[in-house]
Amino acid sequence: MAISAGDLIPLSQARANLSELADQVKAGAEKIITKHGESYVAIIDAQRLDYYHQLERERIHRALINDASSGLADVAAGKVKDAHSALAAIKRRRAAKVAG
């Protein structure tokens, strides 16, 4: 949904018309509240916010699945290291960075 100039509401006006704004948002509008002429906060329907959160969780899950698949492919290809050796190398690099 595109935001139009009518969807930009100064904070002072939003305070005075919150009930009306809430009704507009519930009907499907999204409003951007501005403060000192800059975007400040948005008002969106609670169900739409839940939907946006669900989309973000799904994106995170897809990223985790992709990372796990990549790791499994590395293991299958023999691209593995001993955890103790890898951690020791990381600690040595950190110590060298602090000392340097």
BELHUWO-V126210 format. One record per residue. RES is the residue in three letters. PHI is phi in degrees with one decimal (NA if undefined). Layout:
res: [RES:RES]
phi: [PHI:PHI]
This chain:
res: [MET:ALA:ILE:SER:ALA:GLY:ASP:LEU:ILE:PRO:LEU:SER:GLN:ALA:ARG:ALA:ASN:LEU:SER:GLU:LEU:ALA:ASP:GLN:VAL:LYS:ALA:GLY:ALA:GLU:LYS:ILE:ILE:THR:LYS:HIS:GLY:GLU:SER:TYR:VAL:ALA:ILE:ILE:ASP:ALA:GLN:ARG:LEU:ASP:TYR:TYR:HIS:GLN:LEU:GLU:ARG:GLU:ARG:ILE:HIS:ARG:ALA:LEU:ILE:ASN:ASP:ALA:SER:SER:GLY:LEU:ALA:ASP:VAL:ALA:ALA:GLY:LYS:VAL:LYS:ASP:ALA:HIS:SER:ALA:LEU:ALA:ALA:ILE:LYS:ARG:ARG:ARG:ALA:ALA:LYS:VAL:ALA:GLY]
phi: [NA:-81.2:-92.9:-105.9:-59.5:-70.7:-89.4:-96.0:-122.8:-62.2:-54.8:-61.3:-70.1:-63.3:-58.7:-73.7:-126.2:-58.9:-61.7:-63.7:-61.4:-61.1:-64.1:-63.7:-66.4:-61.9:-81.9:121.8:-77.3:-123.6:-120.5:-108.2:-90.9:-107.6:-134.2:55.9:81.0:-109.9:-56.2:-123.0:-144.4:-119.3:-113.6:-133.2:-62.6:-60.2:-65.5:-67.0:-61.6:-57.5:-62.8:-61.5:-65.8:-62.0:-59.6:-66.1:-61.7:-63.2:-62.6:-64.0:-61.9:-61.4:-64.0:-64.4:-63.5:-63.2:-64.0:-64.1:-62.0:-63.7:-62.9:-64.7:-65.1:-62.3:-63.2:-62.2:-85.4:82.0:-86.1:-129.1:-135.6:-68.3:-61.6:-63.1:-66.2:-63.3:-64.1:-63.0:-65.0:-63.2:-62.2:-64.4:-63.7:-62.8:-63.7:-66.3:-67.1:-67.9:-72.4:-84.8]
